[in-house]
Amino acid sequence: MPSKAAPKKTNKNDEKDRPLVEDIRLLGRILGDVIREQEGAGEFELIERIRRLAVAFRLKRDAKAGHDLDRLLKNLSVDQAVSVLRAFSYFSHLANIAEDRHHVRRRSHHERLGHMQEGSLAMSFERLARAGVRASEIAEALGRAHISPVLTAHPTEVQRQSILAAERALAELIAERDGLATERECAANERALRARVTQLWQTRLLRTSKLSVANEIDNALSYYQSTFLREIPKLYAELEERLAGFEIAPFFRMGNWIGGDRDGNPNVVAATLRLAVARHVETVLRFYLTEVHLLGSELSMSAMLVPVTPELAALAERSGDDSEHRIDEPYRRALIGVYARLAATLSQLTGTEALRHAIAPTTAYAGAHELLADLRIVEASLASHFGNALAATRLAPLIRAVQVFGFHLATIDLRQSSDQHEAVVAELLATARIEADYAALSEAGKIKRLLAVLNDARGLQVRGAVYSERARGELAIFEAACELRRTVGRQTIRHAIISHTETVSDLLEVLLLQKECGLLQGTLDDDARADLIVVPLFETIGDLRRAATIMREFYALPGVLAMIARGAPDGWREQDVMLGYSDSNKDGGFFTSNWELYRAEIALVELFEPLRREHGITLRLFHGRGGTVGRGGGPSYQAILAQPPGTVNGQIRLTEQGEVIASKYANPDIGRRNLETLVAATLEATLLPVKRGVPKLFLDSADELSSLSMAAYRRLVYETPGFADYFFAATPIREIAELNIGSRPASRKSTRAIEDLRAIPWGFSWGQCRIALPGWYGFGSAIEAFLGRDAARRKERLALLQRMHAQWPFFGTLLSNIDMVLAKSDLGLATRYLELVPDKRAAKKIFAAIEAEWQRTDAALALITGQPKRLAANPSLARSIEHRLPYLDPLNHLQVELMRRHRAHAAAGNAEQEARVRRGIHMSINGVAAGLRNSG
């Protein structure tokens, strides 16, 4: 891909993007050279011809170019198609690397000039200062805060670790170029870049076997090794610098679902949970071992030159290190002792061994608090003898890491569907001859029975009874959680999340399962304490509407409020409530999903505010956001600030899923900026005074828009005859289900019902065919009906919508996200997928409805925002999309052609050809996901 083929700048006077364009051109040229070298000039020219035709089809809507492209693609052999797909997929990956580097470059440039950027701590602290918020108040707020990104595994993360490792190396080389001074250095750097691009080209892009949960665990841990373990302490260091003189509590914690999330995933069992915890522990302890070893090499001070505190001297004596070469080096001896205890801890908790031993492993640490105490002794001795500079570089970050990550690294959540809990409870009750048919009881009957059991100190399990595999498996999970909390620490597992929470009995059932497995002590009517926070997950529109009612009824039950107010053994008096963005969107559409989430948050805060004042119970909302806008994705900073006033209050958990994990956290610098954004937004949402409440007129208008939008959405998705068949034919949903990208099935049941399809592949499929329907559909119809046809009413209501956009963060952020989705969608490309639908008449009718709604939504945005062109308010994103579209479009064109072949081979029973073509389709899915970046 030579420089002449690289995307050109639209604004020649805009110099700030010049380094980005140069990096893209350089990487594109190197990729082109590698393709020419590896595959030959003919293959390179074929790729270039396809690119040129795709550009003509996009920019000029050239019908002849489209016809020529179609004919060319249909005549490609499978091997040629795969080569073309690899080329354009890798260019998307390389463009991402260049963009990430430019983002860091621009951020550093602004910081050097003293310019503050949105979402930075600098900007947030400035805003807080202008509002009169003192440093002591910020420190106090952080002391109460709990901010936790939670990594999850879902069937949308398509990158292999081998590819990610090569891309990290490329990112480091691109960053290095900014500091090169000579032609010789630049040439050496380019040779290194060429080596890594060659590595990419010769590395298999796809997995050959389906991911196991163990693979997913290791994939997630790679982000801790590359980013979290080092960058989170840096984030704390910046806060300490800004709040000099105030202690910063360890408020920022990482969470994880992988290994504990068994909702719809039969591959997650008790052994998987134990494996996940063991790998967590091994990862964090090996990090500590490395840091302690390096710290020992740095703290080489001799007692003959500088004294130490008595505590440090005693720590050195206890180390067991009697080497005559270090007899006068107390810090080294002390740290050798720390290393030996860490090595013993590693062996005890994981069964693995440390890589090096100055002395044999000694006594294992009982917990992270003991390690922290030893490190504090080292810190205090340095501070007492002019060694603060020595502590700052490695010891201080290590201490902060121990405070944040402990020995558990990240809290693993348990998650299971409410119907599975109910089935196990029913079996326990029936086997104990207490209730023959629990599932047949009314809700009131279930609650009465569950309360009676929770008020009985005796367990339900009958010795010698044979339970089903499901019951044994669920009980084994809770028993493993109890054991792991005891051996690793209470922070290891803290939450039991209930998917599809619909009733109060769903929450009581999990309390009962905790009781059966030693996680709930005492009886509910007396002195009960639950180890795990019972977390309802409200997912559908109906569930969200009942969320506050369910929680009110739960807390009204005898003993529940007292149990939560009493606190858990580790002191928590907290109630997490999880809100599902994905299923609510699939249920009611984008606008209604967001509006019902907003309303549910307000209702929950109103319910828990008196509980906070009177009983000290903290409500924490857990946002189940995905990568796509349709699943709650979009910029995190704006999303947090768009929450209803009073709903953040320093407490937030949110999921990070799919391609977004790699996009946000694969690059350490980008990762730290994204973590900083979460803290900055949480501080602003918590501490900045609310100027005024949201006007009732705004709320009433949103409610009306929601009803109109949901009606339009459901009319298409659930009421249009043949829509499900259209979806399964016109998107790569069938091919995604076969792709080795996750351990979880794409559908909960083996049907074609939209209701049974998981929300993640639902959104992923629409993104692949460039419609992204879950991120906007229904909004245009809602606005059109809301405005009406009467001129006076239309004028008045348009002015109202414009005020809502300008003055209400919720509405403004929602429109900004729709703007982004429309910019990434492409109905011209989407039409190519229509040829895959057997029922042409139905396809034409359904697509016409989609296209008409897209036009209505586009027009509505222009009316309300005053911007006829998409992303006018976000030029950097507009340029990003412009840079990559010429390389992204061919992937979609080829995807359509290969899907056509694949389905034809499948119908003919040609298994060999079907498998070869399937590989190409999966490669196109990878490339499109990389190009769109927030597809998960």
C-alpha positions, 0 to 999 in steps of 0.5 A: 500500500504505497503512499499515494494510496494513503488517505489524504488530509481534507484540511491542508492547513490543519497541521496538528494531524500531520504526524498522524497522517505520516504514521499511517502512510509509513505503516501503510507503505511498509505493509504494502512492501511486505505484501509485495515481497511476500505475495508478489506484485500481482497480489499487491496490484489486485489489492490496490485495484479493489481499494480504488473501486471501493473508494469510487463506490463510496465517494462518488456512488459510481455505479460502474465501480460498484459493478466492476467491484462486484464482478472482480470479487466474485471471480476471486479464488478463496485464497485470493480473497483471504489474502485481500482480507488480511491486507485490509484487516491489518491496515485497520489494525495499523491505523488504530496503532497510529491513532492511539499514538497520535492521541497520546502525542496530542495530549502530551502537547496540550499538557506541555502548553498548560492546556487542559483537556476534557476528561483529564484530572487537570480539567476536573480539578480546575472545575472543582476549584472554580466551584469552591470545592476544597482539596480536603473535600476531594480527599474526603470524597475519594475516601468514600468512593468506589470506582471499579471497571469490570472486565468481562468476556463476551463473544465479540473479542476477536483478537488473538494474544499473538496479534496483540503482542506484535501490535504492542511492539509496533506501538512502542516503535511508533512512539519511539519515532517522536524522539529520533534525531538522526536519519540513522536512528530513523532507518533502524526504527523503520527496519524494526517496524518492517520486522514487526509488520512481517511478523504480523503478516506471517502470524495467523490472524484467527484462532483455530479452536474455540476459546476456553474460559481458561484462554479468556482468563489469560487474555484478560490478565494480559491487560493487568500485566501491560497496563493496570498493575503499573498505570493505576499506581501512576493515577494515584500518584497524580492524585497525591500530587494534586492533593498534597498533604492529604491521604488518598484512600485506595478507592479504585478497584478492578473487577472481573467476571471471567471465571465467575460468570456462568449465566448461559455458559456451561463451561464455567464451574467451580474448578473454573472459578478456582483456576481464575483466582489462582491465575489472578493470585499468580499474576499479582504475586509474580509482579510483586516478586519482580518489583521487590527483586528490582527494589532490592537491587536499587536499595544498595545503601550501606549501614556504614554510610547511612543509618536505618530505623530499628524496625528496618534493622529488625526486618533485615535480621528476620530475613534469614539472609546471612550472606557476608556480601550483604552484611552491611546492606540492611535494605537488601537483606530486608527485601530478600526476606520479603521476597522469600515470604512472597515466594512462600505465599505464591507456592502456598496459594497457587502451587507454583514457584518463584523464578529466583531464590537468594534464600529458600522460601520462608513463612508465607504472608497471612494476607496482603496487610502483612506485606504492606506492613513490611513495605511501610517499614522500608518506606519509613526508614528511607523517609527518616534518613533522606531517602524519599527520592529513592522511595518515589520511583519504585517503592511508592508505586509498589505500596499503592499496588499492594493496597489496590490489588492485594493478593487477589488482583481483582474482585471476581463476581459470581453471576447466574440466571435467576431461573437456575437459582430457582431450580436449585432451591426447588430441588433442595426444598423437595429433597428435604421434603419441605416443599414438593413443588416450590416453582409452582408457588405464588410469589407470596408463597415463595417469599414465605417459604424462603423466609422460614428457611432463612430463619432456620439455623439448619441447612437443607442438604440431606446427607446421602441424597443424590442431587442433580448435576445442576444443583451440585454445580451451583452449590459447588460454586458458592462453596468454592467462593467461601473457601477462596475468600478464606484462603485468599481474602475477602476482596476476592469475591464480593458479589453474587449477581442475579441475571433476569431479576424479576421478583423479590424471591430471586434475591432471597434464593441467593441468600439461601444458597449462601446460607447452604454454603457457609457464606451467610451466618446466623438467621435472618430474624436475628443476627444474619450476616451475608458475605456476598452482596446480593446484586439484582440485574434488571435487564428488560424494560419491564424489569427496569420499571419494577427495579425500585419496587422490587428493592423496596419490597426486599428491604421491607421483609423482616430482617433484611434491612437489619442484616444489610445495616449490620454489615458483612464480616468485612464491614460493608454496608453496601447494596449494588444494583446492576442495570442492563443496557444490552437486553433493555435495548434489544427489548425496547430500542435505544432511546427507551432503553436509555430513558428507562435506565435513567428513570430506574436510577432516579427511583433507586436513589430516592429509595436508598437516600433515607437508608443511607442517612438512617442506616449508613447503607451505600447504594452503588449502581453497576452499569452493564455497558457494552462496546457499541452505543446500542449496548450502552457504549460511547465515551465514558466521561460523557456517560458518567456526567449524563447520569441523573443528579445524585446517582453517582455519589462517588460510587460506580462500577461499569463493565468493559467488554469486547473490542473496547477492552483492547481499544482502551487498555492494550496501550498503557498510556491510553489505558491510564488516560481512560482510567483517569477519565473515570476518576475525573468524571466521577469526581465532577458528578459527585462534587460539582453542585447541581445548578438546578433540577431537570425541568419537568417539561424535559422529563415529560418530553423524554417520556413521550419520546420514549413511548413513540420510539419504542413503538417504532422499534418494536413495530419493526423488530417484533411485529414485522413479518419475516424480520427474524429471517431477514436478520439471520440472512442479511447479517453475519449472525450465523457466521459469528456464532461459528467464530472461535471468539468466546466460550459462551453460545450466541443464543440462549436457546436453539431458536431463531427468535429475537427474544432468545438471541443474546444481546451481544451478538445481536448488536455485533451483527448489525455493526458488521453489516454497517447498519448499527440498528440498535444504536439509533432505530426509532429516534427519527420516528419519535421526533417526527411524531413529537413535532407533529405537522402543525407549524406553530406546535412544530416550532415550539417543540423544536425549540424545546428539543434544542433546549434539552440538547443544550441544557440536559447532559442526558439528552445531549450525550444521547444525541452525540452517541446517535451522531457517532453511530450514524457516522459509522453506518453506511446504508450504501454498503448495507444494501450489498447484504440484501442479496443474501436474503432469499425472500427478496420482496421481504428484504426490500420492504424491511430495508426500505423501512430501515433506510427511511428511519435512518433518514428520519433520524439523520434529519432529526439530528440536524434539526435539533443540533443545527449541524447538517453534517454528522460529527461536525462537533467531533472533528477528530473522530470524523477525521479518524473515520475518514482515514480508515473507511477506504480500507474498511469498505472492501472488507464488507464487500468481500464479507458479502461475497464470501457469505454468499459462497459459504451459504451456497456450499452449505446448501450443496453439502460441500463441507470442504469448500464451506470450511475454507470460505468460512475462514475468510468470513471470520477474517472479515469479521475480525477486520471490520471489528478492528476498523469500527473499534467499538463493536463489542 
